[in-house]
Amino acid sequence: MTQQDLFKLKPLLAVLAASFALAACSVGPDYVRPQMDIGPAVFKEGQNWKPAQPRDLSADGKWWEMFGDPQLNALAEQVDISNQNLALAEANFRSALALVQSSRSAYSPTLAASAGASRGRSGSAGSSSSGSTSSNSSSGSSSSGSVRNSYTFSLTASWEADIWGKVRRDVESSQASAQASAADLAGARLSAQAQLAQNYLQLRVLDAQQQLLEDTVQAYQRSLQVTQNQYAAGLVAKSDVIQAQTQLKSAQASALDNGVTRAQVEHAIALLVGKTPAEFSLPRAPLTAVAPPVPQGVPSMLLERRPDVAAAERRVASANAKIGVAKAAYFPSLTLSASGGYQSSTFADWFTLPGRVWSLGPQLAQTIFDGGARAAATDQAIATYDGTVATYKQTVLTAFQDVEDNLAALRILEQEAAVQGEALQAARQAVTLVTNQYKAGTVSYVNVITAQATALSAELTSLNILNRRMAASVLLAKALGGGWDGHSLDDLGPLQQQVADKAKGLKDNAALR
């Protein structure tokens, strides 16, 4: 390119410099997190609780360890490896990361190469005059043409200057969406872990209930034997024997029915750890887990630790950036394009200096009339933003409700457990007293049946309260976000690498199979 050519390009270079100068501006509103009035610094239902130690709701995410059950710990680790709902959430997250890269690609110019060879004939025609010689005396036409080869090679580059920030807003929106997808992944993981903990603790309560029913069956068998002996001695009527048999069979039926519920809960656990019910089983074991202390925190923790709140907030940020993308359509677009290559009619001279061709120039485009399409797109983007703000605020309010609900449940259930414990002790004493009175012949067998039924009901109620307390503890940990840290969204790199490593591991395992 000669100095004269460079002089001719000065206006183009000026346009290019101006485009870079304008590239710093971005239309549309800058994002500000929606304000929430989170009220007092403590939860209403948690003011009288003794704060738990930090280990009770650890920041490493293993919140289930606060129950102190090794079997539960082992199962919770399997959820992150084998659960298919988590695999789906991870795939969605990888897709969101790919969209971020796709949006960022608009920062770079597009470069294309083409090469071609063709052979063709071109022709021309002309009419002869009436005064021609005799050989051409009649009117007519003649045609002549030539066959030519054409060889071309070109490189074309184009780049749209991001003068009004359309690309930056689109990248901002994609990044926020990816962060929301990361929070969705954390939420799916937390939900699966919480469901597993609930099911496992319920399974152990069912084991305790099964043991109670089996002990009750044995006690009723002894009562039946006593009644039969007294009937044989002529001390009681036949009806007492029949009542004892009826009571025994009812207890045996309850024990069998308890097995149905336990089997279904065990199957649910198998699904959560990514196994079929046929290849998974948990032997009966006593309940060793204990209801942990209540983890405390100010309401603002929910804005940082709950994945669903973080996901809703990131979707607000994404929708806000989309407003800028829609408004950028009102402004002209500047595209810079350049092409260069070689063109020749002979293959030998294809890549020679005389065959060089090039072009360079800007293109400014502006939509003058679109029938209101841009206005409608902007209105839609604003409406979508308003909708995400409402969803975010509702998610925060629901989070507060979840915490308050489970704090109230734990507080009331603790009081109920204490009262029920007293009722259980009284029922056990009543069974002992009435049984002795029956053996002495001072009361009828109806009194024994009533006392035993009351004691069994009290035992089952105590176990039911224990199950509800365990479930409320799990749900409270989930409501507080488990051990998930919302600040991890500031940098998606580590999470991206973690997901990539897991995806590679799954592919390797599939290849081995």
PLY file of the C-alpha trace (Angstrom):
ply
format ascii 1.0
element vertex 513
property float x
property float y
property float z
element edge 512
property int vertex1
property int vertex2
end_header
0.00 0.00 0.00
1.52 3.34 -1.12
1.71 6.59 0.79
-0.96 7.99 -1.47
-3.26 5.13 -0.53
-2.64 5.84 3.15
-3.51 9.50 2.58
-6.79 8.45 1.02
-7.55 6.30 4.06
-7.27 9.17 6.53
-11.07 9.69 6.73
-11.51 6.00 7.39
-8.90 6.05 10.13
-10.68 9.01 11.69
-13.94 7.07 11.73
-12.16 4.13 13.34
-10.67 6.34 16.06
-14.05 7.91 16.75
-15.65 4.48 17.07
-13.11 3.45 19.70
-13.70 6.68 21.57
-17.44 6.09 21.64
-17.05 2.45 22.60
-16.86 3.41 26.26
-20.55 4.33 26.46
-23.35 1.85 27.12
-27.02 2.65 26.79
-29.52 1.29 29.24
-29.64 1.46 33.06
-26.71 0.31 35.17
-27.66 -2.51 37.50
-28.57 -1.83 41.12
-29.75 -4.68 43.34
-33.44 -4.25 44.24
-33.82 -2.97 47.78
-35.56 -5.17 50.34
-36.80 -4.12 53.75
-35.54 -7.09 55.75
-36.95 -5.84 59.04
-35.33 -6.62 62.40
-31.81 -7.96 62.82
-33.02 -11.29 64.22
-35.76 -13.72 63.34
-39.02 -13.46 65.23
-39.04 -17.15 66.18
-35.32 -17.34 66.95
-34.87 -14.63 69.59
-34.85 -17.00 72.58
-32.69 -19.73 71.07
-29.13 -20.34 72.16
-26.93 -19.66 69.11
-25.27 -22.72 67.64
-21.55 -23.02 67.17
-20.15 -22.30 63.69
-19.39 -26.01 63.18
-23.10 -26.79 63.43
-23.68 -25.29 59.99
-20.26 -25.49 58.43
-19.24 -23.24 55.57
-17.79 -26.14 53.58
-21.31 -27.25 52.67
-21.37 -30.47 54.73
-24.17 -29.27 56.97
-25.56 -32.80 57.41
-22.57 -33.68 59.60
-24.22 -31.76 62.43
-26.48 -34.83 62.96
-23.47 -36.97 63.83
-24.48 -40.04 61.80
-21.65 -41.64 59.74
-24.10 -43.50 57.47
-25.87 -40.25 56.63
-22.52 -38.59 55.87
-21.58 -41.36 53.45
-24.92 -41.24 51.63
-24.85 -37.44 51.33
-21.50 -37.65 49.56
-23.01 -40.00 46.98
-25.73 -37.51 46.08
-23.20 -35.17 44.45
-21.76 -38.02 42.41
-24.72 -40.03 41.17
-27.89 -37.95 41.33
-29.31 -37.42 37.84
-31.13 -34.19 38.71
-27.74 -32.74 39.61
-26.34 -34.01 36.33
-29.11 -32.11 34.53
-28.39 -28.93 36.51
-24.68 -29.22 35.69
-25.46 -29.63 31.99
-27.61 -26.49 32.13
-24.75 -24.64 33.81
-22.29 -25.70 31.11
-24.78 -24.53 28.50
-25.01 -21.13 30.22
-21.21 -20.85 30.21
-21.19 -21.59 26.49
-23.66 -18.74 25.95
-21.30 -16.40 27.79
-18.50 -17.35 25.41
-20.86 -16.92 22.47
-21.71 -13.39 23.62
-18.05 -12.51 24.13
-17.23 -13.63 20.59
-18.97 -10.48 19.31
-16.02 -8.44 20.65
-13.75 -10.03 18.03
-13.77 -9.48 14.28
-15.03 -12.16 11.94
-12.43 -13.53 9.52
-13.36 -15.65 6.51
-11.31 -17.14 3.68
-12.47 -18.29 0.28
-10.81 -19.76 -2.79
-12.31 -20.69 -6.13
-11.60 -21.66 -9.70
-14.03 -21.38 -12.63
-14.09 -21.71 -16.38
-16.68 -19.95 -18.52
-17.58 -18.49 -21.89
-18.66 -14.92 -22.57
-20.26 -13.89 -25.88
-21.32 -10.75 -27.87
-23.74 -10.26 -30.81
-24.14 -7.55 -33.49
-26.42 -6.89 -36.52
-25.00 -6.44 -40.07
-25.96 -3.42 -42.24
-28.16 -3.69 -45.34
-25.39 -2.30 -47.60
-22.95 -5.08 -47.04
-21.41 -7.31 -49.67
-23.30 -10.12 -51.26
-21.95 -12.66 -48.84
-23.73 -10.76 -46.12
-26.58 -9.48 -48.26
-29.26 -10.98 -46.11
-29.95 -9.42 -42.74
-28.74 -11.49 -39.80
-26.52 -11.53 -36.75
-23.13 -12.86 -35.84
-21.74 -13.81 -32.47
-18.31 -14.33 -31.14
-17.00 -15.18 -27.66
-14.08 -16.47 -25.71
-13.56 -19.08 -23.03
-11.73 -17.84 -19.94
-10.43 -19.23 -16.66
-10.77 -17.39 -13.36
-8.84 -18.10 -10.15
-9.67 -16.22 -6.95
-8.48 -16.25 -3.35
-9.61 -13.75 -0.71
-9.57 -13.04 3.03
-12.46 -11.01 4.40
-12.62 -9.46 7.86
-15.51 -7.54 9.42
-16.04 -6.05 12.85
-19.01 -4.20 14.30
-17.89 -1.51 16.69
-19.67 -1.75 20.03
-20.33 1.98 20.15
-23.52 1.87 22.21
-22.58 -1.03 24.46
-24.93 -3.59 22.92
-22.32 -6.33 23.06
-21.23 -5.37 26.57
-24.80 -5.46 27.81
-25.34 -8.82 26.12
-22.21 -10.23 27.76
-23.33 -8.76 31.08
-26.69 -10.47 30.70
-25.12 -13.81 29.75
-22.73 -13.69 32.68
-25.57 -12.98 35.11
-27.58 -15.83 33.60
-24.60 -18.17 34.03
-24.31 -17.08 37.66
-28.02 -17.77 38.11
-27.50 -21.21 36.58
-24.64 -21.82 39.01
-26.96 -20.92 41.88
-29.60 -23.25 40.42
-27.02 -26.02 40.48
-26.25 -25.28 44.12
-29.96 -25.19 44.88
-30.55 -28.56 43.21
-27.67 -30.02 45.19
-28.97 -28.57 48.46
-32.51 -29.79 47.75
-31.32 -33.34 46.99
-29.14 -33.42 50.09
-31.97 -32.14 52.27
-34.39 -34.70 50.84
-31.86 -37.44 51.46
-31.33 -36.33 55.07
-35.07 -36.22 55.68
-35.61 -39.66 54.19
-32.68 -41.19 56.02
-33.71 -39.81 59.39
-37.28 -40.93 58.77
-35.97 -44.38 57.91
-34.17 -44.59 61.24
-37.31 -43.43 63.08
-39.23 -46.15 61.25
-36.61 -48.65 62.40
-37.18 -47.49 65.98
-40.92 -47.75 65.42
-40.50 -51.26 64.03
-38.53 -52.26 67.11
-41.24 -50.78 69.31
-43.96 -52.71 67.50
-42.01 -55.95 67.70
-41.46 -55.44 71.43
-45.17 -54.66 71.76
-46.09 -57.87 69.95
-43.94 -59.83 72.39
-45.56 -58.05 75.34
-49.04 -58.78 73.96
-48.09 -62.42 73.49
-47.16 -62.60 77.15
-50.46 -60.93 78.07
-52.32 -63.44 75.93
-50.53 -66.30 77.68
-51.48 -64.90 81.10
-55.10 -64.57 80.01
-55.19 -68.09 78.63
-53.76 -69.43 81.89
-56.37 -67.55 83.91
-59.13 -68.78 81.59
-57.91 -72.37 82.01
-58.08 -71.86 85.79
-61.62 -70.54 85.46
-60.73 -67.08 86.71
-61.69 -65.09 83.59
-64.20 -65.37 80.80
-63.53 -66.49 77.22
-64.06 -62.90 76.08
-60.82 -61.84 77.77
-58.88 -64.37 75.71
-60.52 -63.16 72.50
-59.75 -59.52 73.36
-56.09 -60.41 74.02
-55.88 -62.24 70.68
-57.46 -59.30 68.85
-55.00 -56.89 70.43
-52.06 -59.11 69.47
-53.14 -59.45 65.82
-53.66 -55.69 65.53
-50.11 -55.06 66.75
-48.75 -57.63 64.30
-50.63 -55.95 61.45
-49.21 -52.55 62.46
-45.69 -54.00 62.41
-46.25 -55.34 58.89
-47.71 -52.04 57.70
-44.68 -50.19 59.05
-42.54 -52.32 56.74
-44.36 -50.94 53.69
-43.50 -47.36 54.60
-39.90 -48.27 55.36
-39.47 -50.00 51.99
-40.80 -46.95 50.14
-38.51 -44.58 52.02
-35.53 -46.85 51.30
-36.44 -46.80 47.59
-36.54 -42.98 47.67
-33.04 -42.90 49.14
-31.81 -45.23 46.39
-33.13 -42.83 43.76
-31.40 -39.87 45.40
-28.01 -41.60 45.29
-28.52 -42.64 41.67
-29.21 -46.35 42.17
-32.11 -48.65 41.49
-33.99 -50.00 44.52
-32.87 -53.52 43.58
-29.18 -52.68 44.09
-29.55 -50.60 47.25
-30.49 -51.51 50.79
-29.99 -50.14 54.27
-30.05 -52.66 57.13
-32.04 -51.81 60.21
-30.10 -49.79 62.73
-30.90 -47.74 65.82
-31.34 -43.99 65.52
-28.07 -42.40 66.61
-28.60 -38.93 65.12
-29.57 -36.14 67.48
-31.41 -32.92 66.74
-28.62 -30.32 66.47
-28.64 -26.85 68.01
-30.48 -24.24 66.00
-28.12 -22.38 63.64
-28.54 -18.66 64.07
-28.06 -15.78 61.69
-29.41 -12.38 60.82
-31.96 -12.18 58.00
-29.40 -10.65 55.64
-27.69 -14.06 55.56
-30.49 -15.23 53.32
-29.39 -12.77 50.65
-25.97 -14.42 50.59
-26.43 -18.06 51.50
-29.65 -19.21 49.84
-29.07 -20.42 46.28
-32.63 -19.65 45.16
-32.34 -16.05 46.38
-28.99 -15.64 44.63
-30.38 -17.14 41.41
-33.39 -14.79 41.49
-31.13 -11.76 42.07
-28.82 -12.74 39.19
-31.81 -13.05 36.87
-32.75 -9.50 37.78
-29.25 -8.40 36.73
-29.57 -10.32 33.47
-32.95 -8.77 32.68
-31.59 -5.30 33.49
-28.78 -5.76 30.94
-31.30 -6.88 28.32
-32.91 -3.43 28.55
-29.62 -1.95 27.34
-29.48 -4.44 24.49
-33.00 -3.44 23.41
-32.27 0.30 23.62
-29.06 -0.05 21.61
-31.21 -0.99 18.60
-32.31 2.67 18.39
-28.80 3.78 17.45
-26.86 3.28 14.20
-24.40 0.45 13.85
-20.90 0.89 12.46
-19.29 -2.07 10.71
-15.69 -2.01 9.54
-14.83 -4.47 6.80
-11.70 -5.29 4.87
-10.93 -7.82 2.19
-7.84 -8.71 0.19
-6.68 -11.45 -2.11
-5.58 -12.43 -5.57
-7.42 -12.84 -8.86
-6.04 -14.09 -12.17
-7.09 -15.76 -15.39
-4.15 -18.17 -15.35
-3.15 -20.56 -12.65
0.54 -19.73 -12.99
-0.10 -16.03 -12.33
-2.65 -16.58 -9.56
-0.58 -15.44 -6.59
1.37 -12.65 -8.29
1.47 -8.97 -7.50
-0.50 -7.80 -10.55
-3.41 -10.01 -9.48
-3.67 -8.45 -6.02
-7.05 -6.96 -5.07
-8.17 -5.36 -1.79
-10.89 -3.18 -0.32
-11.39 -1.42 3.02
-14.25 0.68 4.28
-16.82 1.38 6.99
-20.56 0.89 6.77
-23.00 2.89 8.86
-26.52 1.46 9.12
-29.61 2.86 10.83
-33.15 1.55 10.88
-35.48 4.41 10.00
-38.87 2.73 10.33
-39.73 -0.64 11.84
-43.41 -0.32 12.69
-42.70 -0.03 16.43
-40.68 -3.25 16.71
-37.84 -1.62 18.68
-40.25 0.12 21.05
-42.07 -3.15 21.63
-38.80 -4.96 22.30
-37.78 -2.31 24.82
-41.16 -2.45 26.56
-40.90 -6.22 26.70
-37.40 -6.03 28.22
-38.60 -3.56 30.87
-41.63 -5.71 31.68
-39.41 -8.78 31.98
-37.14 -6.86 34.35
-40.10 -5.82 36.50
-41.22 -9.43 36.61
-37.80 -10.67 37.76
-37.72 -8.02 40.47
-41.09 -9.22 41.76
-39.87 -12.82 41.65
-36.72 -11.87 43.55
-38.63 -10.08 46.28
-41.12 -12.92 46.59
-38.26 -15.42 46.83
-36.71 -13.40 49.67
-40.04 -13.22 51.51
-40.54 -16.96 51.04
-37.04 -17.55 52.41
-37.91 -15.60 55.56
-41.10 -17.62 55.92
-39.19 -20.90 55.57
-36.83 -19.95 58.37
-39.56 -18.66 60.66
-41.73 -21.73 60.01
-39.01 -24.18 60.97
-37.78 -22.12 63.91
-41.34 -22.14 65.23
-41.66 -25.86 64.55
-38.46 -26.65 66.45
-39.40 -24.43 69.36
-42.91 -25.86 69.73
-41.88 -29.45 69.04
-39.25 -29.25 71.75
-41.94 -28.22 74.22
-44.28 -30.89 72.88
-41.57 -33.56 73.21
-41.08 -32.65 76.88
-44.82 -32.89 77.61
-45.16 -36.09 75.58
-42.24 -37.60 77.50
-44.13 -37.06 80.74
-47.27 -38.57 79.23
-45.27 -41.60 78.09
-43.84 -42.20 81.55
-47.31 -42.02 83.06
-48.68 -44.43 80.43
-45.92 -46.97 81.16
-46.64 -46.79 84.88
-50.35 -47.24 84.21
-49.67 -50.43 82.23
-47.65 -51.88 85.10
-50.27 -51.02 87.69
-53.28 -52.21 85.71
-51.54 -55.45 84.71
-50.82 -56.23 88.35
-54.41 -55.41 89.30
-55.70 -57.70 86.55
-53.51 -60.55 87.75
-54.92 -59.96 91.25
-58.45 -60.09 89.83
-59.43 -56.59 90.89
-59.98 -55.15 87.38
-61.26 -56.54 84.09
-59.12 -57.18 81.02
-60.67 -54.16 79.34
-58.64 -51.99 81.67
-55.45 -53.76 80.62
-56.22 -53.32 76.92
-56.97 -49.65 77.43
-53.74 -49.02 79.34
-51.62 -50.92 76.81
-53.24 -49.11 73.84
-52.63 -45.77 75.54
-48.98 -46.63 76.17
-48.44 -47.78 72.57
-50.05 -44.61 71.25
-47.82 -42.51 73.50
-44.73 -44.35 72.28
-45.68 -43.85 68.62
-46.49 -40.19 69.23
-43.08 -39.64 70.81
-41.38 -41.18 67.78
-43.52 -39.08 65.44
-42.49 -35.91 67.28
-38.85 -36.98 67.01
-39.25 -37.48 63.26
-40.83 -34.04 62.90
-38.03 -32.43 64.92
-35.40 -34.06 62.72
-37.24 -32.97 59.57
-37.56 -29.40 60.87
-33.82 -29.33 61.62
-33.06 -30.42 58.05
-35.48 -27.89 56.58
-34.05 -25.10 58.71
-30.54 -25.88 57.49
-31.89 -25.86 53.94
-33.78 -22.58 54.56
-30.53 -20.97 55.72
-28.77 -22.09 52.56
-26.90 -25.04 54.05
-23.20 -24.37 53.80
-23.41 -22.76 50.36
-21.68 -19.40 49.98
-23.27 -16.95 47.59
-19.98 -15.05 47.24
-18.72 -17.91 45.07
-20.73 -16.33 42.25
-18.21 -13.50 42.11
-15.87 -15.82 40.23
-17.30 -18.68 38.22
-13.85 -20.06 37.39
-13.52 -22.58 40.25
-17.08 -23.83 39.84
-16.60 -24.07 36.09
-13.46 -26.16 36.59
-15.22 -28.35 39.14
-18.10 -29.03 36.76
-15.70 -29.67 33.88
-13.72 -32.17 35.94
-16.90 -33.98 36.96
-18.17 -34.05 33.37
-14.84 -35.55 32.26
-15.09 -38.16 35.00
-18.59 -39.13 33.89
-17.39 -39.49 30.27
-14.46 -41.64 31.37
-16.76 -43.87 33.40
-19.12 -44.20 30.44
-16.20 -45.17 28.20
-15.11 -47.84 30.67
-18.60 -49.30 30.71
0 1
1 2
2 3
3 4
4 5
5 6
6 7
7 8
8 9
9 10
10 11
11 12
12 13
13 14
14 15
15 16
16 17
17 18
18 19
19 20
20 21
21 22
22 23
23 24
24 25
25 26
26 27
27 28
28 29
29 30
30 31
31 32
32 33
33 34
34 35
35 36
36 37
37 38
38 39
39 40
40 41
41 42
42 43
43 44
44 45
45 46
46 47
47 48
48 49
49 50
50 51
51 52
52 53
53 54
54 55
55 56
56 57
57 58
58 59
59 60
60 61
61 62
62 63
63 64
64 65
65 66
66 67
67 68
68 69
69 70
70 71
71 72
72 73
73 74
74 75
75 76
76 77
77 78
78 79
79 80
80 81
81 82
82 83
83 84
84 85
85 86
86 87
87 88
88 89
89 90
90 91
91 92
92 93
93 94
94 95
95 96
96 97
97 98
98 99
99 100
100 101
101 102
102 103
103 104
104 105
105 106
106 107
107 108
108 109
109 110
110 111
111 112
112 113
113 114
114 115
115 116
116 117
117 118
118 119
119 120
120 121
121 122
122 123
123 124
124 125
125 126
126 127
127 128
128 129
129 130
130 131
131 132
132 133
133 134
134 135
135 136
136 137
137 138
138 139
139 140
140 141
141 142
142 143
143 144
144 145
145 146
146 147
147 148
148 149
149 150
150 151
151 152
152 153
153 154
154 155
155 156
156 157
157 158
158 159
159 160
160 161
161 162
162 163
163 164
164 165
165 166
166 167
167 168
168 169
169 170
170 171
171 172
172 173
173 174
174 175
175 176
176 177
177 178
178 179
179 180
180 181
181 182
182 183
183 184
184 185
185 186
186 187
187 188
188 189
189 190
190 191
191 192
192 193
193 194
194 195
195 196
196 197
197 198
198 199
199 200
200 201
201 202
202 203
203 204
204 205
205 206
206 207
207 208
208 209
209 210
210 211
211 212
212 213
213 214
214 215
215 216
216 217
217 218
218 219
219 220
220 221
221 222
222 223
223 224
224 225
225 226
226 227
227 228
228 229
229 230
230 231
231 232
232 233
233 234
234 235
235 236
236 237
237 238
238 239
239 240
240 241
241 242
242 243
243 244
244 245
245 246
246 247
247 248
248 249
249 250
250 251
251 252
252 253
253 254
254 255
255 256
256 257
257 258
258 259
259 260
260 261
261 262
262 263
263 264
264 265
265 266
266 267
267 268
268 269
269 270
270 271
271 272
272 273
273 274
274 275
275 276
276 277
277 278
278 279
279 280
280 281
281 282
282 283
283 284
284 285
285 286
286 287
287 288
288 289
289 290
290 291
291 292
292 293
293 294
294 295
295 296
296 297
297 298
298 299
299 300
300 301
301 302
302 303
303 304
304 305
305 306
306 307
307 308
308 309
309 310
310 311
311 312
312 313
313 314
314 315
315 316
316 317
317 318
318 319
319 320
320 321
321 322
322 323
323 324
324 325
325 326
326 327
327 328
328 329
329 330
330 331
331 332
332 333
333 334
334 335
335 336
336 337
337 338
338 339
339 340
340 341
341 342
342 343
343 344
344 345
345 346
346 347
347 348
348 349
349 350
350 351
351 352
352 353
353 354
354 355
355 356
356 357
357 358
358 359
359 360
360 361
361 362
362 363
363 364
364 365
365 366
366 367
367 368
368 369
369 370
370 371
371 372
372 373
373 374
374 375
375 376
376 377
377 378
378 379
379 380
380 381
381 382
382 383
383 384
384 385
385 386
386 387
387 388
388 389
389 390
390 391
391 392
392 393
393 394
394 395
395 396
396 397
397 398
398 399
399 400
400 401
401 402
402 403
403 404
404 405
405 406
406 407
407 408
408 409
409 410
410 411
411 412
412 413
413 414
414 415
415 416
416 417
417 418
418 419
419 420
420 421
421 422
422 423
423 424
424 425
425 426
426 427
427 428
428 429
429 430
430 431
431 432
432 433
433 434
434 435
435 436
436 437
437 438
438 439
439 440
440 441
441 442
442 443
443 444
444 445
445 446
446 447
447 448
448 449
449 450
450 451
451 452
452 453
453 454
454 455
455 456
456 457
457 458
458 459
459 460
460 461
461 462
462 463
463 464
464 465
465 466
466 467
467 468
468 469
469 470
470 471
471 472
472 473
473 474
474 475
475 476
476 477
477 478
478 479
479 480
480 481
481 482
482 483
483 484
484 485
485 486
486 487
487 488
488 489
489 490
490 491
491 492
492 493
493 494
494 495
495 496
496 497
497 498
498 499
499 500
500 501
501 502
502 503
503 504
504 505
505 506
506 507
507 508
508 509
509 510
510 511
511 512
